[in-house]
Amino acid sequence: MSGSSNIVAMKKIVLQLRLEAGINRVKVSQAAADLQQFCLQHAPQDPLLTGILCIVLRLGSLHSGSWTGSTLEY
């Protein structure tokens, strides 16, 4: 490895270390609590939990009109 390529490699390492040093670290327990709270807040809008039809009906009722994308009308 030549001197100039060694310098380039070292500069890349320094840049990577500076990027990693600037990352805001969060404890795993705090991240897990935040994720759990997010999931609980967004569960009513999750089609995997509530079903797609429930989401469609809820969105349709917000717009107070018929669902034009299918034969479903209310």
PDB file of N, CA, C, O and CB in Angstrom:
ATOM      1  N   MET A   1       0.859  -1.180   0.000  1.00  0.00           N
ATOM      2  CA  MET A   1       0.000   0.000   0.000  1.00  0.00           C
ATOM      3  C   MET A   1       0.898   1.235   0.000  1.00  0.00           C
ATOM      4  O   MET A   1       1.782   1.370   0.846  1.00  0.00           O
ATOM      5  CB  MET A   1      -0.973   0.003   1.235  1.00  0.00           C
ATOM      6  N   SER A   2       0.673   2.099  -0.921  1.00  0.00           N
ATOM      7  CA  SER A   2       1.504   3.302  -1.020  1.00  0.00           C
ATOM      8  C   SER A   2       1.083   4.329   0.024  1.00  0.00           C
ATOM      9  O   SER A   2       0.026   4.210   0.644  1.00  0.00           O
ATOM     10  CB  SER A   2       1.412   3.911  -2.434  1.00  0.00           C
ATOM     11  N   GLY A   3       1.915   5.322   0.203  1.00  0.00           N
ATOM     12  CA  GLY A   3       1.646   6.355   1.197  1.00  0.00           C
ATOM     13  C   GLY A   3       0.384   7.136   0.921  1.00  0.00           C
ATOM     14  O   GLY A   3      -0.362   7.454   1.848  1.00  0.00           O
ATOM     15  N   SER A   4       0.123   7.457  -0.361  1.00  0.00           N
ATOM     16  CA  SER A   4      -1.065   8.255  -0.689  1.00  0.00           C
ATOM     17  C   SER A   4      -2.347   7.442  -0.518  1.00  0.00           C
ATOM     18  O   SER A   4      -3.358   7.981  -0.067  1.00  0.00           O
ATOM     19  CB  SER A   4      -0.972   8.784  -2.127  1.00  0.00           C
ATOM     20  N   SER A   5      -2.325   6.164  -0.867  1.00  0.00           N
ATOM     21  CA  SER A   5      -3.528   5.349  -0.679  1.00  0.00           C
ATOM     22  C   SER A   5      -3.770   5.087   0.804  1.00  0.00           C
ATOM     23  O   SER A   5      -4.915   4.942   1.232  1.00  0.00           O
ATOM     24  CB  SER A   5      -3.404   4.016  -1.443  1.00  0.00           C
ATOM     25  N   ASN A   6      -2.701   5.027   1.580  1.00  0.00           N
ATOM     26  CA  ASN A   6      -2.831   4.866   3.021  1.00  0.00           C
ATOM     27  C   ASN A   6      -3.484   6.103   3.635  1.00  0.00           C
ATOM     28  O   ASN A   6      -4.318   5.983   4.533  1.00  0.00           O
ATOM     29  CB  ASN A   6      -1.456   4.608   3.661  1.00  0.00           C
ATOM     30  N   ILE A   7      -3.116   7.270   3.164  1.00  0.00           N
ATOM     31  CA  ILE A   7      -3.709   8.519   3.658  1.00  0.00           C
ATOM     32  C   ILE A   7      -5.191   8.580   3.305  1.00  0.00           C
ATOM     33  O   ILE A   7      -6.009   8.988   4.130  1.00  0.00           O
ATOM     34  CB  ILE A   7      -2.970   9.745   3.073  1.00  0.00           C
ATOM     35  N   VAL A   8      -5.542   8.176   2.084  1.00  0.00           N
ATOM     36  CA  VAL A   8      -6.945   8.173   1.660  1.00  0.00           C
ATOM     37  C   VAL A   8      -7.752   7.220   2.532  1.00  0.00           C
ATOM     38  O   VAL A   8      -8.862   7.550   2.950  1.00  0.00           O
ATOM     39  CB  VAL A   8      -7.068   7.774   0.169  1.00  0.00           C
ATOM     40  N   ALA A   9      -7.205   6.045   2.809  1.00  0.00           N
ATOM     41  CA  ALA A   9      -7.900   5.068   3.651  1.00  0.00           C
ATOM     42  C   ALA A   9      -8.091   5.610   5.063  1.00  0.00           C
ATOM     43  O   ALA A   9      -9.156   5.445   5.658  1.00  0.00           O
ATOM     44  CB  ALA A   9      -7.122   3.741   3.694  1.00  0.00           C
ATOM     45  N   MET A  10      -7.061   6.254   5.596  1.00  0.00           N
ATOM     46  CA  MET A  10      -7.164   6.816   6.943  1.00  0.00           C
ATOM     47  C   MET A  10      -8.189   7.948   6.998  1.00  0.00           C
ATOM     48  O   MET A  10      -8.906   8.080   7.990  1.00  0.00           O
ATOM     49  CB  MET A  10      -5.799   7.324   7.410  1.00  0.00           C
ATOM     50  N   LYS A  11      -8.266   8.768   5.942  1.00  0.00           N
ATOM     51  CA  LYS A  11      -9.260   9.841   5.898  1.00  0.00           C
ATOM     52  C   LYS A  11     -10.671   9.267   5.881  1.00  0.00           C
ATOM     53  O   LYS A  11     -11.572   9.824   6.507  1.00  0.00           O
ATOM     54  CB  LYS A  11      -9.036  10.735   4.668  1.00  0.00           C
ATOM     55  N   LYS A  12     -10.872   8.159   5.171  1.00  0.00           N
ATOM     56  CA  LYS A  12     -12.192   7.513   5.151  1.00  0.00           C
ATOM     57  C   LYS A  12     -12.556   7.005   6.538  1.00  0.00           C
ATOM     58  O   LYS A  12     -13.699   7.133   6.977  1.00  0.00           O
ATOM     59  CB  LYS A  12     -12.217   6.349   4.135  1.00  0.00           C
ATOM     60  N   ILE A  13     -11.577   6.429   7.220  1.00  0.00           N
ATOM     61  CA  ILE A  13     -11.827   5.924   8.571  1.00  0.00           C
ATOM     62  C   ILE A  13     -12.169   7.070   9.518  1.00  0.00           C
ATOM     63  O   ILE A  13     -13.098   6.957  10.317  1.00  0.00           O
ATOM     64  CB  ILE A  13     -10.603   5.149   9.095  1.00  0.00           C
ATOM     65  N   VAL A  14     -11.434   8.163   9.436  1.00  0.00           N
ATOM     66  CA  VAL A  14     -11.699   9.329  10.288  1.00  0.00           C
ATOM     67  C   VAL A  14     -13.093   9.881  10.013  1.00  0.00           C
ATOM     68  O   VAL A  14     -13.817  10.226  10.946  1.00  0.00           O
ATOM     69  CB  VAL A  14     -10.635  10.429  10.057  1.00  0.00           C
ATOM     70  N   LEU A  15     -13.473   9.966   8.749  1.00  0.00           N
ATOM     71  CA  LEU A  15     -14.806  10.453   8.394  1.00  0.00           C
ATOM     72  C   LEU A  15     -15.888   9.542   8.969  1.00  0.00           C
ATOM     73  O   LEU A  15     -16.880  10.023   9.516  1.00  0.00           O
ATOM     74  CB  LEU A  15     -14.953  10.551   6.868  1.00  0.00           C
ATOM     75  N   GLN A  16     -15.696   8.223   8.843  1.00  0.00           N
ATOM     76  CA  GLN A  16     -16.667   7.271   9.384  1.00  0.00           C
ATOM     77  C   GLN A  16     -16.771   7.408  10.903  1.00  0.00           C
ATOM     78  O   GLN A  16     -17.874   7.400  11.450  1.00  0.00           O
ATOM     79  CB  GLN A  16     -16.275   5.829   9.006  1.00  0.00           C
ATOM     80  N   LEU A  17     -15.659   7.531  11.571  1.00  0.00           N
ATOM     81  CA  LEU A  17     -15.673   7.682  13.028  1.00  0.00           C
ATOM     82  C   LEU A  17     -16.354   8.980  13.459  1.00  0.00           C
ATOM     83  O   LEU A  17     -17.053   9.004  14.472  1.00  0.00           O
ATOM     84  CB  LEU A  17     -14.248   7.642  13.573  1.00  0.00           C
ATOM     85  N   ARG A  18     -16.158  10.044  12.707  1.00  0.00           N
ATOM     86  CA  ARG A  18     -16.836  11.311  13.025  1.00  0.00           C
ATOM     87  C   ARG A  18     -18.344  11.172  12.851  1.00  0.00           C
ATOM     88  O   ARG A  18     -19.115  11.689  13.659  1.00  0.00           O
ATOM     89  CB  ARG A  18     -16.303  12.453  12.132  1.00  0.00           C
ATOM     90  N   LEU A  19     -18.764  10.474  11.797  1.00  0.00           N
ATOM     91  CA  LEU A  19     -20.199  10.251  11.591  1.00  0.00           C
ATOM     92  C   LEU A  19     -20.787   9.442  12.741  1.00  0.00           C
ATOM     93  O   LEU A  19     -21.850   9.780  13.262  1.00  0.00           O
ATOM     94  CB  LEU A  19     -20.449   9.530  10.251  1.00  0.00           C
ATOM     95  N   GLU A  20     -20.102   8.380  13.134  1.00  0.00           N
ATOM     96  CA  GLU A  20     -20.596   7.533  14.221  1.00  0.00           C
ATOM     97  C   GLU A  20     -20.602   8.266  15.552  1.00  0.00           C
ATOM     98  O   GLU A  20     -21.473   8.018  16.387  1.00  0.00           O
ATOM     99  CB  GLU A  20     -19.752   6.276  14.332  1.00  0.00           C
ATOM    100  N   ALA A  21     -19.651   9.159  15.765  1.00  0.00           N
ATOM    101  CA  ALA A  21     -19.597   9.916  17.018  1.00  0.00           C
ATOM    102  C   ALA A  21     -20.772  10.880  17.132  1.00  0.00           C
ATOM    103  O   ALA A  21     -21.183  11.225  18.240  1.00  0.00           O
ATOM    104  CB  ALA A  21     -18.277  10.687  17.118  1.00  0.00           C
ATOM    105  N   GLY A  22     -21.315  11.317  16.002  1.00  0.00           N
ATOM    106  CA  GLY A  22     -22.421  12.264  16.014  1.00  0.00           C
ATOM    107  C   GLY A  22     -23.789  11.624  16.152  1.00  0.00           C
ATOM    108  O   GLY A  22     -24.791  12.334  16.233  1.00  0.00           O
ATOM    109  N   ILE A  23     -23.855  10.304  16.181  1.00  0.00           N
ATOM    110  CA  ILE A  23     -25.142   9.608  16.278  1.00  0.00           C
ATOM    111  C   ILE A  23     -25.672   9.707  17.706  1.00  0.00           C
ATOM    112  O   ILE A  23     -24.937   9.489  18.669  1.00  0.00           O
ATOM    113  CB  ILE A  23     -25.002   8.118  15.851  1.00  0.00           C
ATOM    114  N   ASN A  24     -26.952  10.038  17.828  1.00  0.00           N
ATOM    115  CA  ASN A  24     -27.598  10.107  19.131  1.00  0.00           C
ATOM    116  C   ASN A  24     -27.898   8.685  19.599  1.00  0.00           C
ATOM    117  O   ASN A  24     -28.696   7.985  18.975  1.00  0.00           O
ATOM    118  CB  ASN A  24     -28.903  10.967  19.070  1.00  0.00           C
ATOM    119  N   ARG A  25     -27.280   8.259  20.667  1.00  0.00           N
ATOM    120  CA  ARG A  25     -27.455   6.903  21.193  1.00  0.00           C
ATOM    121  C   ARG A  25     -28.655   6.866  22.136  1.00  0.00           C
ATOM    122  O   ARG A  25     -28.878   7.787  22.922  1.00  0.00           O
ATOM    123  CB  ARG A  25     -26.171   6.425  21.927  1.00  0.00           C
ATOM    124  N   VAL A  26     -29.420   5.781  22.039  1.00  0.00           N
ATOM    125  CA  VAL A  26     -30.582   5.583  22.899  1.00  0.00           C
ATOM    126  C   VAL A  26     -30.457   4.192  23.511  1.00  0.00           C
ATOM    127  O   VAL A  26     -30.084   3.241  22.824  1.00  0.00           O
ATOM    128  CB  VAL A  26     -31.936   5.744  22.100  1.00  0.00           C
ATOM    129  N   LYS A  27     -30.761   4.075  24.778  1.00  0.00           N
ATOM    130  CA  LYS A  27     -30.717   2.768  25.431  1.00  0.00           C
ATOM    131  C   LYS A  27     -31.764   1.859  24.802  1.00  0.00           C
ATOM    132  O   LYS A  27     -32.821   2.316  24.366  1.00  0.00           O
ATOM    133  CB  LYS A  27     -30.951   2.899  26.964  1.00  0.00           C
ATOM    134  N   VAL A  28     -31.456   0.568  24.761  1.00  0.00           N
ATOM    135  CA  VAL A  28     -32.364  -0.402  24.150  1.00  0.00           C
ATOM    136  C   VAL A  28     -33.704  -0.401  24.871  1.00  0.00           C
ATOM    137  O   VAL A  28     -34.748  -0.500  24.225  1.00  0.00           O
ATOM    138  CB  VAL A  28     -31.748  -1.812  24.171  1.00  0.00           C
ATOM    139  N   SER A  29     -33.698  -0.292  26.184  1.00  0.00           N
ATOM    140  CA  SER A  29     -34.956  -0.289  26.934  1.00  0.00           C
ATOM    141  C   SER A  29     -35.822   0.913  26.561  1.00  0.00           C
ATOM    142  O   SER A  29     -37.045   0.794  26.477  1.00  0.00           O
ATOM    143  CB  SER A  29     -34.677  -0.284  28.442  1.00  0.00           C
ATOM    144  N   GLN A  30     -35.198   2.068  26.337  1.00  0.00           N
ATOM    145  CA  GLN A  30     -35.952   3.256  25.935  1.00  0.00           C
ATOM    146  C   GLN A  30     -36.476   3.103  24.517  1.00  0.00           C
ATOM    147  O   GLN A  30     -37.615   3.474  24.235  1.00  0.00           O
ATOM    148  CB  GLN A  30     -35.080   4.513  26.044  1.00  0.00           C
ATOM    149  N   ALA A  31     -35.657   2.562  23.623  1.00  0.00           N
ATOM    150  CA  ALA A  31     -36.098   2.346  22.243  1.00  0.00           C
ATOM    151  C   ALA A  31     -37.261   1.364  22.203  1.00  0.00           C
ATOM    152  O   ALA A  31     -38.200   1.552  21.430  1.00  0.00           O
ATOM    153  CB  ALA A  31     -34.935   1.831  21.374  1.00  0.00           C
ATOM    154  N   ALA A  32     -37.210   0.317  23.025  1.00  0.00           N
ATOM    155  CA  ALA A  32     -38.300  -0.662  23.076  1.00  0.00           C
ATOM    156  C   ALA A  32     -39.581  -0.022  23.603  1.00  0.00           C
ATOM    157  O   ALA A  32     -40.666  -0.291  23.087  1.00  0.00           O
ATOM    158  CB  ALA A  32     -37.907  -1.859  23.958  1.00  0.00           C
ATOM    159  N   ALA A  33     -39.464   0.816  24.617  1.00  0.00           N
ATOM    160  CA  ALA A  33     -40.641   1.503  25.161  1.00  0.00           C
ATOM    161  C   ALA A  33     -41.235   2.459  24.132  1.00  0.00           C
ATOM    162  O   ALA A  33     -42.455   2.546  23.995  1.00  0.00           O
ATOM    163  CB  ALA A  33     -40.274   2.270  26.445  1.00  0.00           C
ATOM    164  N   ASP A  34     -40.377   3.178  23.409  1.00  0.00           N
ATOM    165  CA  ASP A  34     -40.854   4.089  22.361  1.00  0.00           C
ATOM    166  C   ASP A  34     -41.559   3.320  21.250  1.00  0.00           C
ATOM    167  O   ASP A  34     -42.603   3.751  20.762  1.00  0.00           O
ATOM    168  CB  ASP A  34     -39.684   4.900  21.779  1.00  0.00           C
ATOM    169  N   LEU A  35     -40.996   2.190  20.852  1.00  0.00           N
ATOM    170  CA  LEU A  35     -41.600   1.369  19.799  1.00  0.00           C
ATOM    171  C   LEU A  35     -42.946   0.816  20.244  1.00  0.00           C
ATOM    172  O   LEU A  35     -43.900   0.798  19.466  1.00  0.00           O
ATOM    173  CB  LEU A  35     -40.663   0.218  19.409  1.00  0.00           C
ATOM    174  N   GLN A  36     -43.028   0.367  21.485  1.00  0.00           N
ATOM    175  CA  GLN A  36     -44.292  -0.150  22.007  1.00  0.00           C
ATOM    176  C   GLN A  36     -45.356   0.948  22.020  1.00  0.00           C
ATOM    177  O   GLN A  36     -46.500   0.705  21.636  1.00  0.00           O
ATOM    178  CB  GLN A  36     -44.096  -0.724  23.426  1.00  0.00           C
ATOM    179  N   GLN A  37     -44.993   2.137  22.451  1.00  0.00           N
ATOM    180  CA  GLN A  37     -45.935   3.254  22.483  1.00  0.00           C
ATOM    181  C   GLN A  37     -46.409   3.600  21.075  1.00  0.00           C
ATOM    182  O   GLN A  37     -47.597   3.837  20.860  1.00  0.00           O
ATOM    183  CB  GLN A  37     -45.291   4.483  23.144  1.00  0.00           C
ATOM    184  N   PHE A  38     -45.485   3.630  20.116  1.00  0.00           N
ATOM    185  CA  PHE A  38     -45.840   3.916  18.725  1.00  0.00           C
ATOM    186  C   PHE A  38     -46.827   2.873  18.197  1.00  0.00           C
ATOM    187  O   PHE A  38     -47.820   3.216  17.555  1.00  0.00           O
ATOM    188  CB  PHE A  38     -44.576   3.952  17.840  1.00  0.00           C
ATOM    189  N   CYS A  39     -46.544   1.598  18.475  1.00  0.00           N
ATOM    190  CA  CYS A  39     -47.424   0.527  17.996  1.00  0.00           C
ATOM    191  C   CYS A  39     -48.819   0.641  18.600  1.00  0.00           C
ATOM    192  O   CYS A  39     -49.815   0.446  17.902  1.00  0.00           O
ATOM    193  CB  CYS A  39     -46.824  -0.842  18.328  1.00  0.00           C
ATOM    194  N   LEU A  40     -48.896   0.953  19.880  1.00  0.00           N
ATOM    195  CA  LEU A  40     -50.198   1.095  20.527  1.00  0.00           C
ATOM    196  C   LEU A  40     -50.978   2.281  19.968  1.00  0.00           C
ATOM    197  O   LEU A  40     -52.195   2.201  19.801  1.00  0.00           O
ATOM    198  CB  LEU A  40     -50.023   1.253  22.033  1.00  0.00           C
ATOM    199  N   GLN A  41     -50.288   3.371  19.681  1.00  0.00           N
ATOM    200  CA  GLN A  41     -50.957   4.557  19.143  1.00  0.00           C
ATOM    201  C   GLN A  41     -51.469   4.326  17.723  1.00  0.00           C
ATOM    202  O   GLN A  41     -52.507   4.873  17.350  1.00  0.00           O
ATOM    203  CB  GLN A  41     -50.006   5.748  19.161  1.00  0.00           C
ATOM    204  N   HIS A  42     -50.764   3.531  16.930  1.00  0.00           N
ATOM    205  CA  HIS A  42     -51.112   3.350  15.527  1.00  0.00           C
ATOM    206  C   HIS A  42     -51.840   2.036  15.244  1.00  0.00           C
ATOM    207  O   HIS A  42     -52.142   1.746  14.086  1.00  0.00           O
ATOM    208  CB  HIS A  42     -49.871   3.420  14.694  1.00  0.00           C
ATOM    209  N   ALA A  43     -52.127   1.243  16.261  1.00  0.00           N
ATOM    210  CA  ALA A  43     -52.810  -0.033  16.063  1.00  0.00           C
ATOM    211  C   ALA A  43     -54.178   0.114  15.394  1.00  0.00           C
ATOM    212  O   ALA A  43     -54.510  -0.711  14.544  1.00  0.00           O
ATOM    213  CB  ALA A  43     -52.973  -0.729  17.388  1.00  0.00           C
ATOM    214  N   PRO A  44     -54.994   1.128  15.735  1.00  0.00           N
ATOM    215  CA  PRO A  44     -56.305   1.237  15.087  1.00  0.00           C
ATOM    216  C   PRO A  44     -56.231   1.467  13.573  1.00  0.00           C
ATOM    217  O   PRO A  44     -57.191   1.165  12.864  1.00  0.00           O
ATOM    218  CB  PRO A  44     -57.081   2.358  15.717  1.00  0.00           C
ATOM    219  N   GLN A  45     -55.125   1.990  13.072  1.00  0.00           N
ATOM    220  CA  GLN A  45     -54.985   2.233  11.634  1.00  0.00           C
ATOM    221  C   GLN A  45     -54.204   1.122  10.933  1.00  0.00           C
ATOM    222  O   GLN A  45     -53.943   1.221   9.734  1.00  0.00           O
ATOM    223  CB  GLN A  45     -54.299   3.568  11.397  1.00  0.00           C
ATOM    224  N   ASP A  46     -53.829   0.077  11.651  1.00  0.00           N
ATOM    225  CA  ASP A  46     -53.016  -0.995  11.073  1.00  0.00           C
ATOM    226  C   ASP A  46     -53.919  -2.038  10.423  1.00  0.00           C
ATOM    227  O   ASP A  46     -54.651  -2.735  11.125  1.00  0.00           O
ATOM    228  CB  ASP A  46     -52.121  -1.653  12.154  1.00  0.00           C
ATOM    229  N   PRO A  47     -53.882  -2.159   9.082  1.00  0.00           N
ATOM    230  CA  PRO A  47     -54.763  -3.114   8.413  1.00  0.00           C
ATOM    231  C   PRO A  47     -54.451  -4.565   8.758  1.00  0.00           C
ATOM    232  O   PRO A  47     -55.322  -5.422   8.605  1.00  0.00           O
ATOM    233  CB  PRO A  47     -54.673  -2.927   6.929  1.00  0.00           C
ATOM    234  N   LEU A  48     -53.252  -4.866   9.213  1.00  0.00           N
ATOM    235  CA  LEU A  48     -52.942  -6.233   9.617  1.00  0.00           C
ATOM    236  C   LEU A  48     -53.637  -6.596  10.921  1.00  0.00           C
ATOM    237  O   LEU A  48     -53.882  -7.773  11.184  1.00  0.00           O
ATOM    238  CB  LEU A  48     -51.436  -6.414   9.760  1.00  0.00           C
ATOM    239  N   LEU A  49     -53.953  -5.609  11.734  1.00  0.00           N
ATOM    240  CA  LEU A  49     -54.642  -5.854  12.993  1.00  0.00           C
ATOM    241  C   LEU A  49     -56.148  -5.697  12.872  1.00  0.00           C
ATOM    242  O   LEU A  49     -56.899  -6.450  13.492  1.00  0.00           O
ATOM    243  CB  LEU A  49     -54.122  -4.924  14.051  1.00  0.00           C
ATOM    244  N   THR A  50     -56.597  -4.732  12.086  1.00  0.00           N
ATOM    245  CA  THR A  50     -58.025  -4.433  12.024  1.00  0.00           C
ATOM    246  C   THR A  50     -58.702  -4.972  10.774  1.00  0.00           C
ATOM    247  O   THR A  50     -59.929  -5.060  10.734  1.00  0.00           O
ATOM    248  CB  THR A  50     -58.232  -2.958  12.098  1.00  0.00           C
ATOM    249  N   GLY A  51     -57.946  -5.329   9.770  1.00  0.00           N
ATOM    250  CA  GLY A  51     -58.532  -5.781   8.514  1.00  0.00           C
ATOM    251  C   GLY A  51     -58.692  -4.622   7.554  1.00  0.00           C
ATOM    252  O   GLY A  51     -58.934  -3.487   7.966  1.00  0.00           O
ATOM    253  N   ILE A  52     -58.558  -4.908   6.292  1.00  0.00           N
ATOM    254  CA  ILE A  52     -58.613  -3.862   5.266  1.00  0.00           C
ATOM    255  C   ILE A  52     -60.016  -3.270   5.172  1.00  0.00           C
ATOM    256  O   ILE A  52     -60.152  -2.055   5.028  1.00  0.00           O
ATOM    257  CB  ILE A  52     -58.182  -4.424   3.896  1.00  0.00           C
ATOM    258  N   LEU A  53     -61.046  -4.079   5.250  1.00  0.00           N
ATOM    259  CA  LEU A  53     -62.407  -3.579   5.106  1.00  0.00           C
ATOM    260  C   LEU A  53     -62.727  -2.552   6.190  1.00  0.00           C
ATOM    261  O   LEU A  53     -63.388  -1.550   5.918  1.00  0.00           O
ATOM    262  CB  LEU A  53     -63.409  -4.738   5.159  1.00  0.00           C
ATOM    263  N   CYS A  54     -62.266  -2.794   7.410  1.00  0.00           N
ATOM    264  CA  CYS A  54     -62.509  -1.823   8.488  1.00  0.00           C
ATOM    265  C   CYS A  54     -61.857  -0.486   8.173  1.00  0.00           C
ATOM    266  O   CYS A  54     -62.441   0.568   8.428  1.00  0.00           O
ATOM    267  CB  CYS A  54     -61.982  -2.359   9.829  1.00  0.00           C
ATOM    268  N   ILE A  55     -60.660  -0.524   7.623  1.00  0.00           N
ATOM    269  CA  ILE A  55     -59.960   0.714   7.265  1.00  0.00           C
ATOM    270  C   ILE A  55     -60.724   1.441   6.162  1.00  0.00           C
ATOM    271  O   ILE A  55     -60.899   2.658   6.222  1.00  0.00           O
ATOM    272  CB  ILE A  55     -58.505   0.416   6.810  1.00  0.00           C
ATOM    273  N   VAL A  56     -61.179   0.695   5.156  1.00  0.00           N
ATOM    274  CA  VAL A  56     -61.916   1.301   4.043  1.00  0.00           C
ATOM    275  C   VAL A  56     -63.199   1.937   4.558  1.00  0.00           C
ATOM    276  O   VAL A  56     -63.532   3.058   4.174  1.00  0.00           O
ATOM    277  CB  VAL A  56     -62.236   0.250   2.953  1.00  0.00           C
ATOM    278  N   LEU A  57     -63.914   1.239   5.415  1.00  0.00           N
ATOM    279  CA  LEU A  57     -65.158   1.788   5.957  1.00  0.00           C
ATOM    280  C   LEU A  57     -64.885   3.021   6.807  1.00  0.00           C
ATOM    281  O   LEU A  57     -65.633   3.997   6.744  1.00  0.00           O
ATOM    282  CB  LEU A  57     -65.894   0.731   6.787  1.00  0.00           C
ATOM    283  N   ARG A  58     -63.822   2.982   7.597  1.00  0.00           N
ATOM    284  CA  ARG A  58     -63.492   4.126   8.444  1.00  0.00           C
ATOM    285  C   ARG A  58     -63.125   5.331   7.584  1.00  0.00           C
ATOM    286  O   ARG A  58     -63.570   6.445   7.860  1.00  0.00           O
ATOM    287  CB  ARG A  58     -62.334   3.778   9.402  1.00  0.00           C
ATOM    288  N   LEU A  59     -62.324   5.121   6.553  1.00  0.00           N
ATOM    289  CA  LEU A  59     -61.949   6.225   5.669  1.00  0.00           C
ATOM    290  C   LEU A  59     -63.157   6.749   4.908  1.00  0.00           C
ATOM    291  O   LEU A  59     -63.297   7.956   4.714  1.00  0.00           O
ATOM    292  CB  LEU A  59     -60.862   5.781   4.687  1.00  0.00           C
ATOM    293  N   GLY A  60     -64.025   5.851   4.479  1.00  0.00           N
ATOM    294  CA  GLY A  60     -65.223   6.264   3.762  1.00  0.00           C
ATOM    295  C   GLY A  60     -66.147   7.084   4.633  1.00  0.00           C
ATOM    296  O   GLY A  60     -66.754   8.048   4.165  1.00  0.00           O
ATOM    297  N   SER A  61     -66.260   6.711   5.899  1.00  0.00           N
ATOM    298  CA  SER A  61     -67.138   7.471   6.783  1.00  0.00           C
ATOM    299  C   SER A  61     -66.558   8.845   7.088  1.00  0.00           C
ATOM    300  O   SER A  61     -67.302   9.778   7.389  1.00  0.00           O
ATOM    301  CB  SER A  61     -67.377   6.705   8.079  1.00  0.00           C
ATOM    302  N   LEU A  62     -65.255   8.975   7.015  1.00  0.00           N
ATOM    303  CA  LEU A  62     -64.653  10.288   7.222  1.00  0.00           C
ATOM    304  C   LEU A  62     -64.987  11.228   6.077  1.00  0.00           C
ATOM    305  O   LEU A  62     -65.127  12.436   6.269  1.00  0.00           O
ATOM    306  CB  LEU A  62     -63.141  10.164   7.373  1.00  0.00           C
ATOM    307  N   HIS A  63     -65.111  10.665   4.886  1.00  0.00           N
ATOM    308  CA  HIS A  63     -65.411  11.483   3.714  1.00  0.00           C
ATOM    309  C   HIS A  63     -66.913  11.601   3.476  1.00  0.00           C
ATOM    310  O   HIS A  63     -67.341  12.354   2.601  1.00  0.00           O
ATOM    311  CB  HIS A  63     -64.737  10.900   2.480  1.00  0.00           C
ATOM    312  N   SER A  64     -67.711  10.872   4.238  1.00  0.00           N
ATOM    313  CA  SER A  64     -69.174  10.879   4.177  1.00  0.00           C
ATOM    314  C   SER A  64     -69.706  10.801   2.752  1.00  0.00           C
ATOM    315  O   SER A  64     -70.464  11.660   2.299  1.00  0.00           O
ATOM    316  CB  SER A  64     -69.710  12.122   4.843  1.00  0.00           C
ATOM    317  N   GLY A  65     -69.294   9.764   2.072  1.00  0.00           N
ATOM    318  CA  GLY A  65     -69.779   9.511   0.724  1.00  0.00           C
ATOM    319  C   GLY A  65     -69.675   8.036   0.428  1.00  0.00           C
ATOM    320  O   GLY A  65     -69.309   7.251   1.303  1.00  0.00           O
ATOM    321  N   SER A  66     -69.990   7.649  -0.781  1.00  0.00           N
ATOM    322  CA  SER A  66     -69.905   6.235  -1.128  1.00  0.00           C
ATOM    323  C   SER A  66     -68.490   5.896  -1.548  1.00  0.00           C
ATOM    324  O   SER A  66     -67.749   6.739  -2.055  1.00  0.00           O
ATOM    325  CB  SER A  66     -70.900   5.880  -2.247  1.00  0.00           C
ATOM    326  N   TRP A  67     -68.138   4.664  -1.329  1.00  0.00           N
ATOM    327  CA  TRP A  67     -66.821   4.176  -1.727  1.00  0.00           C
ATOM    328  C   TRP A  67     -66.880   3.910  -3.214  1.00  0.00           C
ATOM    329  O   TRP A  67     -67.545   2.968  -3.646  1.00  0.00           O
ATOM    330  CB  TRP A  67     -66.403   2.886  -0.927  1.00  0.00           C
ATOM    331  N   THR A  68     -66.196   4.724  -4.011  1.00  0.00           N
ATOM    332  CA  THR A  68     -66.297   4.628  -5.466  1.00  0.00           C
ATOM    333  C   THR A  68     -65.336   3.618  -6.051  1.00  0.00           C
ATOM    334  O   THR A  68     -65.432   3.296  -7.235  1.00  0.00           O
ATOM    335  CB  THR A  68     -66.050   5.968  -6.089  1.00  0.00           C
ATOM    336  N   GLY A  69     -64.403   3.104  -5.249  1.00  0.00           N
ATOM    337  CA  GLY A  69     -63.421   2.169  -5.776  1.00  0.00           C
ATOM    338  C   GLY A  69     -63.926   0.746  -5.873  1.00  0.00           C
ATOM    339  O   GLY A  69     -63.219  -0.106  -6.412  1.00  0.00           O
ATOM    340  N   SER A  70     -65.107   0.449  -5.379  1.00  0.00           N
ATOM    341  CA  SER A  70     -65.644  -0.913  -5.440  1.00  0.00           C
ATOM    342  C   SER A  70     -67.166  -0.840  -5.437  1.00  0.00           C
ATOM    343  O   SER A  70     -67.750   0.235  -5.575  1.00  0.00           O
ATOM    344  CB  SER A  70     -65.126  -1.780  -4.246  1.00  0.00           C
ATOM    345  N   THR A  71     -67.788  -1.981  -5.280  1.00  0.00           N
ATOM    346  CA  THR A  71     -69.250  -2.019  -5.252  1.00  0.00           C
ATOM    347  C   THR A  71     -69.800  -1.728  -3.866  1.00  0.00           C
ATOM    348  O   THR A  71     -71.016  -1.677  -3.682  1.00  0.00           O
ATOM    349  CB  THR A  71     -69.747  -3.371  -5.726  1.00  0.00           C
ATOM    350  N   LEU A  72     -68.930  -1.538  -2.896  1.00  0.00           N
ATOM    351  CA  LEU A  72     -69.364  -1.278  -1.534  1.00  0.00           C
ATOM    352  C   LEU A  72     -69.911   0.140  -1.413  1.00  0.00           C
ATOM    353  O   LEU A  72     -69.218   1.111  -1.715  1.00  0.00           O
ATOM    354  CB  LEU A  72     -68.208  -1.492  -0.549  1.00  0.00           C
ATOM    355  N   GLU A  73     -71.151   0.248  -0.973  1.00  0.00           N
ATOM    356  CA  GLU A  73     -71.753   1.552  -0.722  1.00  0.00           C
ATOM    357  C   GLU A  73     -72.434   1.510   0.629  1.00  0.00           C
ATOM    358  O   GLU A  73     -72.856   0.446   1.081  1.00  0.00           O
ATOM    359  CB  GLU A  73     -72.760   1.941  -1.842  1.00  0.00           C
ATOM    360  N   TYR A  74     -72.542   2.638   1.268  1.00  0.00           N
ATOM    361  CA  TYR A  74     -73.219   2.693   2.567  1.00  0.00           C
ATOM    362  C   TYR A  74     -74.134   3.873   2.628  1.00  0.00           C
ATOM    363  O   TYR A  74     -74.794   4.090   3.644  1.00  0.00           O
ATOM    364  CB  TYR A  74     -72.219   2.755   3.708  1.00  0.00           C
TER     365      TYR A  74
END
